[in-house]
Amino acid sequence: MNTELSAFDAVHPVGVTAVRPMARLLVRLPLCPQRAGRMGKAAKAATTPLSRLLDGVYSLASTEVIRHQMPRRKPIGAGTALLLAAALVSPDGRADEGGSSFWLPGQFASMAAVPPTPGWSLNLMPYYYSGRMVESRILPQGRIVSSGNDTQLVLLNVQPGYAPETRILGGQGFIGLGFGVGNERVRADNSISIGSLDAQSDVSGSDNGGTDLSPYASLAWADGVYNWMVYLTGNIPVGSYDSQRLANIGLGHGAIDAGGGYTYFSPQSGREFSAVLGFTSNLENHHTDYKSGVDSHLDWSVSQAMSSNWLAGLAGYVYYQLSADRYPTTGALGELQFKTLGSFKSRVAAIGPQLGCTFDFNGGQGSLDVRGYWEFWAQNRPEGYALFATLGIPLSD
């Protein structure tokens, strides 16, 4: 039984909980210098693979529970039974571990590919997210499997960085390090602790602590109104993380992310368009023996300058998981999951307004960009809304 259950220790908290690279979300404007309902309902609906598997799983679950010598507990309801079935028959591929991802969707916006001004700078990004996972979806979080999750996340990310005077391959380089602090709160309609199989209803958890570290490097080129950029970033898992918590600020595993972007900006017309496409390769979470699949993400922005210091427009993102997650599966449970359930992958899209301005600071040009995103098209991850405020200030003139 212990060998079987180890397949389900592959878990991670819901929510966007890792520090991500602080993008150079600096607005460039005309005439300005360059600058930086409960699970019971789901069981009755019988609209998911899990609900259709209940009849076949109950006998297997009963055999495994008896073999594990679980102590007697109070009877469980239909929603919790469905959750128990999911815990014992996890799919070969889930969404990103716990419905979370290294990349923070929406962090790139207007002027994303415009080369930064040489010198030291500091980017601050307050971030707020609120979302809910639909009740018919199951999420692993540490050594807990839960459903009907409500997630609230508050982060303050900081990224000091430096852009050298020396050109590299004809482009402007930039290096930085992202880190921060945050608070995440998660409430679940139902949960089951893997190992003890202790079922609970209406449970909650929270975490206050530091984020992971995200080194970041980019190289950007400009040719009139056309701008190009490539970047490389990653995740160093040193943040607050515990596989037995519902909520975590840290991700629990490393990751490597690379991509490129394009910005069109005409000072004469004030029109701007930016798009950044990237891909994330996740490393194995050694706390859980879980490896999330390869992710893709697209951040975009369309804006119009209203004056030499203000712009307004729309911003959005699309996040799509390309490959299924992998974790150890052996024995009868692994065979059952392989034959009956396909791979689950996460996705989400969002759109919302943005407003930006520039201002003089420390002999240079500072910037402030505020935007909000409303999510849709979500699958195997929370769906809700996100609020960003990106403040960029020069530290050297």
N, C-alpha and C positions, 0 to 999 in steps of 0.2 A: 504493500500500500504506500509506503514512503516513497518508493521509486515512482509510482504512478503520480502521486500528488506533486512531486517536484516539477512536473510539467506545467503546473499552474502557479508556480511561484514567480512567473515572469510577469511583472506588474510594474505600474508607475502611476503617479497621481494625475488626476484630471486637472486640466487647466494649463495655461501657458505659463510655465514656472521656471524657465531657465533664462539667464541673462543672454540677450542676443546682441549682435554687433550694432553699435550705435551708428546708424547711417549718417552720411553727411547731408542731412535734410535741410539744406540752406537755400533760401530763396534768392534768386538773382533777378533784379528788376531793372527797368530802363534807367539809364543815367546814373547807376550805382556801381561801385567797384565790385569785383568778384568777391564772393564770400561763401563762406561755408553755410396629477391623477394617480396613482399607485400602480405597482407592478401587477396587481390582481387584474386590472383592466387589460394589460398586455397579455396575460395568460389566457384570458377569455377570448381576446381578439383572434388569437392563433394566426397572426399575420407575419410572424418571424420564423426563421429556421429553428430557433430554440423552442418555440411553443410547439412546433410540429414534431420535435424530438422527444417531448416529455414522456410519452408512453414507453418509448424504447429505453429511456434513460433511468426511469424510476427503479427498475429491477437492478440495473448496474449500480446505481447510487446506493441502494439498500445493501447490496452485497459488500461494497467498499466501506460503507459506514460501519457495518457489523465487524468487518475484518479489522477496522481501525479501533474498535471498542470504544466508540463515542458514548459518553454518559447520557442517560436519559434527559431529555429536555421537553419543554412544552411543545405541543403540536404547532407546526408551521402552516402558514396560509398558502394559498395558490401562488401569490406573487413571490414569496420567499422560496417556494418549491421550484419555480422557474429559475430563480437565481441559483439555487443549488445545482440544478441540472446544468446550467451554464458553467458553473465552477468546475464541474466534473467533466464537461465536454467542451472545452475551449476550442475554438477554431484554429486551423493550422496558421492562418494569417489574420491578425487583428488590425485595427487601425494602429497608428503610432502608439507606443506603449502608454496605456491609460488615456488615449485620446489627445495626448499632448505632443508637442513638437519642439525641436530646438529653435527653428526659425519663428520669430515673432511677426506674423503677417501684418503688413501695413507700415513697417518701419521706414521704408523708402517712399518718398513722395515727390514733390516738385523739385526740379533742378538736381535730381539724383545723380546724374552723370557729369555735371559741371565740375571741372577741376577746382580743388580747394585753393585758397590763398596760402602761400608759403608762411610757415611759422607755427607756433604752438597755439592750440585752441582747446576749448572745453565744451562738450555737448552734454546737456542735461535733458532727460526724457521722462517726465512723469507719465504713468500709464495706468489706466483703469479698465478692467474687463469684467463683464457680468454675462453669464451664459448658463444654459440648461441642456442636459443630455436627455433625449426623449426616453420615456419610461420603458420602451421595448428594447432598448440597447443596454448591454452589459459592459461595465468597465472594470478592469483590474487596477487596483491602487495599492501598491506595496503587497502585503500578504492579505489584502482584503479585496473581495469582488463585490461591486455595488451596482445599483441601478437607480434611475430617477435622480440624477445628481444636479444640484445647483451649485455653481462655482462663482466666487467673487475674488478677484485678484487686483492688488494695488502694488505697483512697483515704482521705484525711483532709480532709473539707470543713469550711470555716469560714464563718460568716455573722454579722458584726456587723450590728445593726439598731436602728432607733429607732421607737417608737410615740408620736406626739405627744399632748399633753393635749387639744388642740382637736379637736372632732368634725368629721367630714366627711360631709355628707349623713346625719347622725345616726348614723354608724358610726365604729368605731375603726380608724384607719389604721395602716399599718406599711410601712416601707421598709428594704431591706437589700441587701447585696452578697455573693454567694457566690463563694468561690475555694478553692483547696486544692492539695495535692500528691498524687502517687500513683505507683504502679508497676504496669505491665501486662506479663504474659508470655503469649506465644502460641506454640503448637507446632502445626504442620500436617503431615499425612501426606504430602501432595504439594503442590507449588507450581510456578507458571510465571511468569517475569518477562515482562510484556508489553513488546514491542519487540524484545528479544533472543530471546524464546521459549526461554529456558534453563530446562529442566525439572529439578526437584530433588525428592528424597524426604526425609521426616523432617527438616524444617527448623524453626527456632525463631527468635524475636525478642523483644526486651524494650524497654521505655521507662521511664525515670525522669524526672519533671519536673512542672511546674506545670500546673494545669487551666486551662480557659477561665474567663472571668468571667461571672457570672450576676446582673444586677440583678433585684430582686424587689420588688413592691409589692402590698399587699392591703388590703381594706376589709371589716370584719366587723361584724355586728349581733347583738344578743342580746335575746331576749324570753322571760324565764322559762327553761324547759327547752329552748327552741328557739334555734338559732344558725345564721346564714348567713354566707357569705364569698365574695368574688370576688377573683381575683388576676390579675396580669399579670407575666410574666417573659420572659427571653430569654437568648440565648447570644452572647457576644462572643468570637470565635475568636482568642485570644492565647496559648493553651496550647501545650504541646509536641506538634508534629505534623510528620510528614514522609511524603509520599505514597509513598516508596519503602521504608517500614518495615512489617513485619507488625503491630507493636504501636504504639499511640499513646495518650497521655493526653488530648490535645486532640481536638476533633471535626473541625476543619478548615473549618467553615462556620458562619454565623450561623443563628439560629432565633428565632421568636417563639411563645410559649405563653401561652394564656389559658384560664381556666375558673372554676368555682365549686364550693362545697361546702356541706354541711349536717351539723350535729351535734345529736343529741338527747342530753341528759344530765340525769338526775334525781338531785339530791343525796339525796333521801329513799330511793330504791330502790338507788342506786349504779349503775344501768344506763346504758350509753353506746353510741351508734351514730354512726359518721361515714362519710361518703362524699364524695369529691372527683372531679369529672369535668373533664377538660381536653383541649385540642386543640393540636397543634404544627404550625406552618407553617415548613418548612425553607427556608432560602435556598440559593442555588447555591454549591457548593464550587468556587472559582475555580482551585484547584490541579488539579482533575480535570474541570471542566465538568459536574459531576453535581449533580442536584437531587433530593433525597429527597421522597417524597410526604407527604401530610398524615396525621398520626398522631392517634389518640385513646387516652386512658388513664383508667382508673378505679382509684383507691386506696380501700380501705374498711377499717373496723375495728369489731369488736363486743367490748365488754369489760364486766367487772363489778368494782366496787370491793370489795375485801376488808377495807379499813379506811380510816381517814381519810387514809392516806398511800400505800396500795398498790392497784394494780388488775392484773387479768390477763384475757386474752381471746385472740381470734383476729384476725389481720390478713391482708389479701391484696391482689392487684391483677390487673387485666386490661389488656393492652396490645394494640391492634389497629390496623393500618395501613389507612387508608381509601382512599387513592389510590396509584397506581403511581408509581415513580420515573421521572425523565426525564433523558436524556442524548443527545448528538448521535449520529445514526445515518444513514449515507449509503451509497450503492452497493449492491453485491450482498449484502454481509454484513447490512446493515440490512434489506434486503428479505427475506432468508432468515429473520432473527430475527422480523420482524413477522408473516410468514405461518405460522411453525411453532410459536412459543412464545407462550403467554399471559403476562399480567403476574403477577409474583410479589409477594406482600405478606407482611409479617411479623406475627406474633402470638405472645403468650405469656400464660399465667395462672399465679398462684402463691397459696399459702396457707401460714400458719404461726402459731406462738404468739407472743404478746407479753406483756411484763411491765414495769410502770411504777411509779415511786415519786416522791414529792416530798420536799423537804428545805429547811430554812432556809439562806439564803445572802445575805450582804451586806445584811441588813435586808429582804430580799425572799424570794421563793419560787423555788427551783431545781427542776429536774426531770431524771429519767433514764428513758429508754424503750429497752428492748432487744427485738428481734424477729428472727425468722428466717423465710425464705421458701423453700419447695420448689416449683420450677417444673414445669409440665406444659403440654400443648396447644401446644408451641412449633412454629413453622414459619418457615423462612428466617432464623433467629437462634439463638444458643446456648440450651441448656436446662441448668439446673443448680440451684444454690441461692445465696441471698444472706443476709448477716448485717448488721444495722444496730444501731448504738448511738447514740442521740441525746441529747446533754447540753445543757440550756438553763439559763443562769445570768443573773440580773439584774446589770447594771453600775451601776445607780442605784436608790436606794430611793424 
